[in-house]
Amino acid sequence: MYAITPHKYVIHAPSSTSMAIKVPRGQSLATEE
């Protein structure tokens, strides 16, 4: 699941939201074309 926060950050939650990590937008597995 991917979610865009008002801070322009992408939250990647593989399984649980508690394991969610914040990464710079446009980096990592950001699915934004």
C-alpha positions in Angstrom: 0.0 0.0 0.0 1.2 3.5 -0.9 0.0 6.7 0.5 1.0 10.3 -0.2 1.2 12.5 2.9 0.8 16.3 3.0 4.6 16.3 3.7 5.1 14.9 0.2 6.4 11.7 1.6 5.7 8.1 0.5 4.7 5.6 3.2 5.5 2.1 2.3 3.6 -0.5 4.5 4.6 -4.0 3.5 2.3 -5.6 6.0 1.4 -3.5 8.9 1.2 0.2 9.1 3.4 0.1 12.3 6.2 -1.0 10.0 5.7 1.9 7.7 8.8 3.8 6.7 9.1 7.3 5.3 11.3 7.8 2.2 11.9 10.9 0.0 9.4 11.2 -2.8 10.5 9.9 -6.1 12.9 7.5 -4.5 12.6 3.8 -3.6 9.5 2.0 -4.8 7.4 5.1 -5.3 4.7 4.2 -7.9 4.2 7.6 -9.4 4.4 7.9 -13.2 
